Amino acid sequence: LHSPMYFLLSCLSFVDVCYSSVFAPRMLLNFFAERETISFSACIVQYFLFVSLLTSEGFLLAAMAYDRYMAIVNPLLYTVAMTKIVCVAMVIGSCIGGLINSLTHTIGLVKLSFCGPNVISHFFCDLPPLLKLSCSDTSMNELLLLIFSGIIAMITFLTVMISYVFIVAAILRIHSAAGRHKAFSTCASHLTAVTLFYGSISFSYIQPSSQYSLEQEKVVSVLYTLVIPMLNPLIYSLRN
């Protein structure tokens, strides 16, 4: 039972390391530099990599919820349903979903004109603060951001919630307290990671531009870019 779980967890850890590495070195370099600068092309590449990896993590968390659903609700079918091919397909599908989402916003960003201030009010290149600097009409970019973020969040969040509804129902049917505790401990760490991740991401991207605050976004971005990847190894090791 552990092999698919640990495979997906290792992929999640790899994504955490990658997307933190996209901007953390630049942030550290800027702390010691007299003038914090980044070229337009480097900013676009940073944004593309960051969004693709961040979206992939969201899909991976949903895949891990389904994995736990199969392990607890249908344990006899687990090894048949969660084969190595299925696990690899889930990971590849998560990466493809991340690339499609990132490409959509990156292409829209490249088409914009930037003729005003060139100071990004953020720790790294993210879409909302970049849209604030554009002198073009950004209504389509904002609409695409809201639509894509909403659809991805709804698909992944519903997958997680539906999986856990069946998981909780199955756990409550377990007669022994030890069995219930073991089943719950298998899911508690993942549920904690999901809550932190989706909570911070939803605050940053699924809201109208009129309610957007750059200062609030800075605080929340530290949570999902640095704190959560740092906490994930601790969260998933608690059950050990």
ZAGUTOR-785798 format. One record per residue (C-alpha): z, y, x negated; residue number from 1. Coordinates in pm, 1 decimal, padded with zeros to 6 digits. Each point is the difference from the previous one (the first is absolute). Layout:
{{Z,Y,X},NUM} ...
! end
This chain:
{{00000.0,00000.0,00000.0},1} {{00072.1,00235.7,-00287.4},2} {{-00342.4,-00001.8,-00166.7},3} {{-00194.0,00219.0,00251.4},4} {{00299.1,00233.7,00040.3},5} {{00032.9,00053.4,-00373.0},6} {{-00376.4,00036.2,-00043.4},7} {{-00012.1,00282.8,00255.0},8} {{00314.8,00152.4,-00148.7},9} {{-00151.6,-00004.9,-00348.9},10} {{-00310.4,00175.7,00134.6},11} {{00221.8,00260.6,00167.3},12} {{00185.2,00058.1,-00327.1},13} {{-00330.6,00036.6,-00185.6},14} {{-00120.6,00261.0,00250.8},15} {{00332.3,00185.9,-00032.3},16} {{-00038.8,00017.4,-00376.8},17} {{-00364.2,00108.2,00023.1},18} {{00037.8,00281.1,00250.2},19} {{00307.7,00139.0,-00171.7},20} {{-00194.3,-00005.0,-00327.0},21} {{-00281.6,00203.1,00155.3},22} {{00198.4,00323.7,-00004.8},23} {{00334.5,-00063.7,-00176.3},24} {{-00143.8,00044.6,-00355.4},25} {{-00165.1,00327.8,00103.2},26} {{00324.1,00120.5,00158.8},27} {{00197.1,-00079.1,-00315.9},28} {{-00263.0,00172.3,-00214.0},29} {{00015.8,00312.0,00216.6},30} {{00376.7,00018.2,-00039.5},31} {{-00044.7,00057.6,-00373.9},32} {{-00320.0,00205.4,00014.4},33} {{00005.2,00378.6,-00005.6},34} {{-00278.7,00010.4,00255.9},35} {{-00038.4,-00269.4,00263.8},36} {{-00371.9,-00066.7,00044.2},37} {{-00230.9,-00270.0,00131.3},38} {{-00378.6,00002.5,00028.5},39} {{-00169.8,-00026.5,00339.1},40} {{-00157.2,-00337.0,-00086.0},41} {{00333.5,-00138.7,-00123.3},42} {{00165.6,00124.7,00318.5},43} {{-00259.9,-00175.9,00215.8},44} {{00038.3,-00326.0,-00195.4},45} {{00378.4,00022.0,00023.8},46} {{-00018.4,00052.9,00375.4},47} {{-00250.0,-00284.8,00049.1},48} {{00210.4,-00251.4,-00194.4},49} {{00324.1,00110.9,00159.8},50} {{-00123.2,-00025.8,00360.0},51} {{-00176.2,-00332.6,-00054.4},52} {{00312.5,-00156.0,-00154.0},53} {{00235.0,00154.2,00254.9},54} {{-00210.9,-00126.3,00291.3},55} {{-00025.5,-00343.4,-00160.2},56} {{00378.6,-00014.8,-00015.7},57} {{00022.6,00071.5,00371.9},58} {{-00234.7,-00289.0,00077.7},59} {{00187.6,-00226.5,-00242.7},60} {{00328.6,00069.5,00177.4},61} {{-00164.1,-00101.0,00328.7},62} {{-00133.7,-00318.8,-00162.1},63} {{00349.7,-00079.8,-00128.0},64} {{00137.1,00042.2,00353.5},65} {{-00251.9,-00255.6,00126.5},66} {{00097.4,-00230.1,-00287.3},67} {{00365.2,00012.3,00106.0},68} {{-00101.2,-00054.5,00361.9},69} {{-00176.9,-00322.5,-00095.0},70} {{00289.7,-00112.9,-00222.4},71} {{00266.6,00043.3,00268.7},72} {{-00178.9,-00042.6,00333.7},73} {{-00243.8,-00275.7,-00105.0},74} {{00150.2,-00160.3,-00312.9},75} {{-00179.2,-00332.1,00052.8},76} {{-00338.3,00173.4,-00001.2},77} {{00088.6,00240.7,-00280.8},78} {{-00157.8,-00188.8,-00289.1},79} {{-00314.3,-00059.2,00206.2},80} {{-00034.4,00360.6,00119.8},81} {{00107.8,00182.5,-00317.3},82} {{-00223.6,-00166.5,-00254.9},83} {{-00086.6,00160.2,-00331.9},84} {{-00340.5,00100.6,00135.7},85} {{00160.5,00172.7,00299.1},86} {{00246.2,00186.8,-00223.5},87} {{-00277.0,00114.4,-00235.2},88} {{-00210.9,00106.6,00299.7},89} {{00292.6,00207.0,00130.9},90} {{00035.3,00176.4,-00334.0},91} {{-00374.6,00063.7,-00032.1},92} {{-00014.3,00125.5,00358.9},93} {{00289.2,00237.3,-00070.8},94} {{-00182.5,00137.4,-00304.8},95} {{-00326.1,00043.5,00192.4},96} {{00183.6,00183.0,00277.3},97} {{00156.3,00229.9,-00258.0},98} {{-00336.1,00071.8,-00164.3},99} {{-00170.1,00080.9,00332.2},100} {{00277.0,00239.0,00103.0},101} {{00007.0,00168.2,-00339.8},102} {{-00378.9,00033.5,-00025.6},103} {{-00019.1,00163.7,00343.0},104} {{00245.5,00275.9,-00089.9},105} {{-00120.6,00040.0,-00358.8},106} {{-00363.2,00053.3,00104.5},107} {{00111.5,00257.8,00255.8},108} {{00211.0,00172.3,-00264.1},109} {{-00286.0,00020.7,-00252.5},110} {{-00220.8,00175.0,00257.6},111} {{00248.7,00287.7,00040.7},112} {{-00026.7,00331.4,-00182.9},113} {{00293.0,00135.8,-00200.6},114} {{-00047.0,00370.6,-00069.5},115} {{00350.0,00140.8,00036.0},116} {{00332.8,-00077.5,-00171.7},117} {{-00005.4,-00309.5,-00219.6},118} {{00372.8,-00070.2,-00016.1},119} {{00094.8,-00328.2,00171.2},120} {{00338.7,00034.8,00164.1},121} {{00091.3,-00361.8,-00064.9},122} {{00100.2,-00247.2,-00270.9},123} {{-00338.7,-00175.4,00012.5},124} {{-00340.3,00021.9,00170.2},125} {{00047.0,-00083.6,00367.2},126} {{-00227.7,00085.1,00291.4},127} {{00216.5,00238.9,00209.2},128} {{00076.2,00246.0,-00285.3},129} {{-00362.2,-00020.2,-00120.2},130} {{-00125.0,00087.0,00348.3},131} {{00220.5,00308.9,-00009.5},132} {{-00195.4,00123.4,-00305.4},133} {{-00346.8,-00051.3,00147.5},134} {{-00201.5,00293.7,00132.2},135} {{-00213.6,-00235.6,00212.6},136} {{00067.0,-00120.3,00352.8},137} {{00247.2,-00287.5,-00042.5},138} {{00036.7,-00091.0,00367.6},139} {{-00212.1,-00314.8,-00042.2},140} {{00203.1,-00108.2,-00304.3},141} {{00323.9,00051.4,00190.8},142} {{-00137.4,-00192.5,00298.4},143} {{-00111.9,-00291.4,-00219.5},144} {{00338.8,-00002.6,-00173.0},145} {{00180.2,-00014.2,00334.1},146} {{-00233.6,-00265.3,00146.4},147} {{-00010.9,-00231.9,-00302.1},148} {{00372.7,00034.0,-00070.2},149} {{00081.0,-00058.5,00365.8},150} {{-00225.1,-00305.9,00033.9},151} {{00120.0,-00158.8,-00325.2},152} {{00363.2,00071.8,00083.8},153} {{-00041.5,-00140.8,00352.2},154} {{-00172.1,-00319.9,-00118.1},155} {{00246.1,-00071.9,-00279.4},156} {{00308.9,00112.3,00192.0},157} {{-00090.5,-00205.1,00307.9},158} {{-00062.9,-00303.4,-00221.0},159} {{00345.5,00040.9,-00151.5},160} {{00175.3,00064.6,00331.9},161} {{-00167.5,-00285.4,00190.0},162} {{00075.5,-00237.5,-00287.3},163} {{00365.4,00099.2,-00001.5},164} {{00035.6,-00028.4,00377.2},165} {{-00096.2,-00367.4,-00028.0},166} {{00211.5,-00038.4,-00315.5},167} {{00314.6,00138.3,00166.2},168} {{-00059.3,-00219.2,00306.1},169} {{-00034.0,-00305.6,-00225.5},170} {{00312.8,00089.7,-00199.6},171} {{00206.2,00037.2,00318.2},172} {{-00099.9,-00353.7,00099.4},173} {{00148.1,-00142.3,-00321.3},174} {{00335.0,-00160.3,00086.6},175} {{00176.8,00006.3,-00337.1},176} {{00134.8,00326.6,-00139.5},177} {{-00106.0,-00100.8,-00351.4},178} {{-00356.2,-00058.6,00116.9},179} {{-00014.6,00337.1,00174.7},180} {{00137.5,00175.0,-00308.6},181} {{-00253.2,-00168.6,-00227.9},182} {{-00289.9,00087.9,00229.8},183} {{00115.9,00359.1,00038.0},184} {{00049.4,00047.3,-00375.3},185} {{-00362.4,-00104.7,-00050.3},186} {{-00114.4,00294.5,00212.9},187} {{00265.7,00267.2,-00060.4},188} {{-00137.7,00117.1,-00334.7},189} {{-00355.8,00025.7,00130.6},190} {{00112.0,00184.0,00313.5},191} {{00191.6,00251.2,-00214.4},192} {{-00305.1,00063.9,-00219.7},193} {{-00223.6,00038.5,00306.1},194} {{00236.3,00251.8,00161.9},195} {{00016.7,00217.9,-00312.1},196} {{-00373.9,-00015.3,-00064.8},197} {{-00131.5,00066.2,00350.3},198} {{00266.2,00261.3,00072.6},199} {{-00093.9,00215.6,-00297.8},200} {{-00376.4,-00050.5,00035.5},201} {{00002.4,00084.1,00372.0},202} {{00186.0,00323.5,-00067.5},203} {{-00257.0,00106.5,-00260.2},204} {{-00329.2,-00089.0,00166.1},205} {{00038.5,-00056.8,00374.7},206} {{00076.1,00350.1,00121.4},207} {{-00203.0,00305.7,00106.7},208} {{-00086.1,00249.1,-00272.8},209} {{00187.5,00271.9,00191.0},210} {{00324.9,-00190.4,-00057.5},211} {{-00074.6,-00079.3,-00363.2},212} {{00239.5,00135.2,-00263.6},213} {{-00087.6,-00022.6,-00368.9},214} {{00364.1,00020.0,-00102.3},215} {{00097.4,-00288.7,00228.2},216} {{-00301.5,-00197.2,-00121.7},217} {{00112.2,00041.7,-00361.9},218} {{00339.0,-00152.2,00076.9},219} {{-00143.3,-00289.8,00202.2},220} {{-00273.6,-00068.9,-00257.2},221} {{00263.2,-00064.2,-00266.8},222} {{00143.9,-00266.8,00230.7},223} {{-00319.7,-00201.2,00053.7},224} {{-00151.4,00054.8,-00345.1},225} {{00297.8,-00049.5,-00230.8},226} {{00316.1,-00104.5,00184.2},227} {{-00142.1,-00278.9,00219.9},228} {{-00194.3,-00175.7,-00281.2},229} {{00316.4,00019.4,-00209.1},230} {{00217.0,-00137.4,00282.7},231} {{-00234.6,-00282.7,00106.2},232} {{00100.1,-00237.3,-00284.7},233} {{00366.0,00062.2,00084.1},234} {{-00054.6,-00044.3,00374.2},235} {{-00186.5,-00328.9,-00038.2},236} {{00250.7,-00138.4,-00251.6},237} {{00306.9,00061.1,00219.5},238} {{-00034.6,-00335.5,00179.3},239} {{00029.8,-00175.1,-00338.7},240} 
! end
